[in-house]
């Protein structure tokens, strides 16, 4: 299974992030899945990719040209796809994915998983869409989605493909049902 993971190139300031991202990468690699991610060597992105590689996994990075020009790419990947811009990168990452996970990240992570959420909600994408709710990171987004339903702006049917997982065990359960 190709698992597209969205996450930040920053490390963050919570040690639980590094531990959980390495655990996720190792699990992807050890279980014969292919990691698709943003291609960076820095921060959580770099830790995810390296842990998947160290576990014997295959890793595809999708990096826009301007990041490659800044030499931010991870040079040890199985495959590096260079795109002309962020829009092309998002499209390619969705095209390559069989399942999608948003690890805690910043605005870029939110933008990328929001597109996946929208496609899943509209029935344009039939794939698991998982928000890794590590230590309640995505609780506010979960509440916002509930408010959308409460206000009649969305429906439970539209949101049924959007899942929240508190840990790797819950992610594994969701993916095994896919």
Phi, psi and omega in degrees: 000134173274117182250112177273124180242128175257133180192173186273157174274357173267156181275339185075180183241015179249115181303336179296332179296311181298318180297313182292323181290323177293321177298317178296313180299316179298318179297315179301311182295315184291337183261012174077015177272160175257128175274130170243127181207183188289352171093355184281155176265351188262162174056214181297326179301311181297321179294319178299308182298315183294321180292324176294316178296316181297334179271007178090013183276170176256132185230125175249122175259142178237106190238130176290152184307320184293333174285325177295320178297331177273002179058045180264353184288154174276120186276354183258017184285159174296319180211138173238120177257123180258125180252163182286332182199182182293324180298314178295324178298312180301315180299315181294319181294323176290317179301322183280339188276144170255341178209154186227132179232132171256106172284158176309132181202195182259208185295327178295317177299315180298317179298315184292316180287333177297323178295318178296315179302317180297314180296320177296315181298326181271000180076015179272353181214121179252085183204151175299134177237106189241129172259117181283099187273052182302122180051035176079017184306320184259019180301321181293323177291320177300317179295321178296317178298321177296321179294324176300319178291314180303321182274002178076019181264351176210177179225158175301325179296318179295328185262003186296336180274358179262118186240151176244136180229132183276341185202177182296325178301316179293322177298314179302316179300315180297314182292327179290338177272351184283000000 
